[in-house]
Amino acid sequence: MPVKTGEYKGHPTISLLKDETDMRPFTFGMGKARLILENIEAIKKFVENNDKGSSNSETEAE
């Protein structure tokens, strides 16, 4: 998964892309990055409990 870093109004951001042509990346700053890191185990458990093994499982939730 490609990752790009950038800036928004003088603040650092990170963008997670599904592939190089992704037109709608998941972009967030330091506050949400910290929140994700603090809750990474809960996020992993959420994925494990809800992943149906389908490659389309993440697009179904959009």
C-alpha positions, 0 to 999 in steps of 0.5 A, spaced: 500 500 500 503 506 497 503 511 503 505 519 502 506 524 507 504 531 506 502 538 509 495 541 511 495 548 513 502 547 516 501 541 519 504 534 517 499 529 514 499 522 512 495 519 506 494 511 505 492 509 498 490 502 496 494 503 490 498 509 486 491 511 482 487 511 488 483 518 487 480 518 495 486 516 499 485 516 507 489 522 510 490 524 517 494 528 521 498 527 528 492 527 532 488 521 529 495 518 528 496 518 535 489 515 536 490 510 531 496 507 535 493 508 542 487 503 539 491 499 534 490 492 538 482 494 538 483 495 530 486 489 529 481 485 533 475 489 529 478 486 522 479 479 525 472 479 527 469 482 521 474 480 515 470 475 511 476 473 507 473 477 501 478 482 497 472 486 497 470 486 504 473 493 505 470 496 499 463 494 502 463 498 508 464 504 504 
